[in-house]
């Protein structure tokens, strides 16, 4: 009788230990698979973001706007690398109810031919993406702005107000005298330094400009970001690190495009469609390639001069 | 006798537990295989989506473009000599531009006389699938004091990697 009880207890103990081991192993396996699944999904989302932003590039329009909505809270990391053409590594991590709330981000997708202006890390369920072309003096690229925050532009110049309204950018409110009050969660953006705002834009353009805000600087979080043209939006919607890095990439690209145009001028000259712009283009290319944020305004003046010269040519290069 | 019976029972239970364990491992392997296939499928789909959207992006790029769905022949000549410098820049595995009219029998790579195609970039990937769109291929010319854009019909062909070669 005693022996039988011992046999039963040993068999039961053996089954319990092994069963528990299998159960722990199974739970561990499920957790691992779940983490791998999240990593895969996050990596796919990062790749999809780069594809989604393709049709959102302005192209030949004045701008485009779109919205990316996720089912759960999502972090988009935008790590920028300058030096030559440079790149931006976009990675995503999604919030989950299983395991760690925030896991390490999925595999990053490297983007070499786009300029995405955002904070280094954007959080939210809804992300607003819009793009504007960038000219210096010819088209360089489409600037892409990605943000999850709400903004309120207080009494902007008519041209900027029209741009925002025509693009129907839903996360940017426009507050003019006697209309629309800013919502409480919106970051206030003031023009000309008037008023108590989170972001202040100062315009300094006096000659050959549509508005004073064709060039100037943006003050935010104690930083001063110089801008020209549509880079004003870039300075508002991105942090200093991403802005500075993308400006260096943009300037290098400007230099490279100018090299192509210098080559084009050379070919046009060789078939009798003469242009005198070649030396100017070569000089401008070397100036642009090494320019940084501080050189933007000076470079803009050189670009305007180059554009004037091109317009005087019979065989225009652009 | 009693000892033998007890050992047999323990063995029976151990085998049973092992069988259950192996069963779950097999299910797990099946799931992993399904996941891998699905991942490869998603990768192909994303590559294809990117190639198709890249057609529009490339025709808008100032390095190549002369307007809406228009590529500048002079820029193509310059860019075809710079393919090394732009290697990582392009979002696709290859970019070629063909003149489609007049029809040709053999391919002659530009820049040479009577050439009919430009190779802007080729990453030398073995397994690629090609997607194309028709474009205008223009260059600015001066003829008898008239300056105008002389255009031909062209085809932009981009290749996308369909399988990892590594």
Interface residues (C-beta under 8 A of the other chain):
Chain A: X3 X4 X7 X10 X11 X14 X15 X18 X19 X22 X26 X29 X33 X36 X37 X40 X44 X47 X48 X50 X51 X54 X55 X57 X59 X60 X85 X87 X112 X113 X138 X139 X140 X141 X142 X256 X257 X259 X260 X261 X263 X264 X267 X268 X271 X272 X273 X274 X314 X315 X316
Chain B: X2 X5 X6 X9 X10 X13 X14 X17 X20 X21 X24 X28 X31 X32 X35 X39 X42 X46 X49 X50 X53 X54 X56 X57 X60 X61 X62 X63 X65 X67 X68 X72 X74 X75 X77 X78 X79 X82 X85 X86 X88 X89 X90 X91 X140 X141 X142 X147
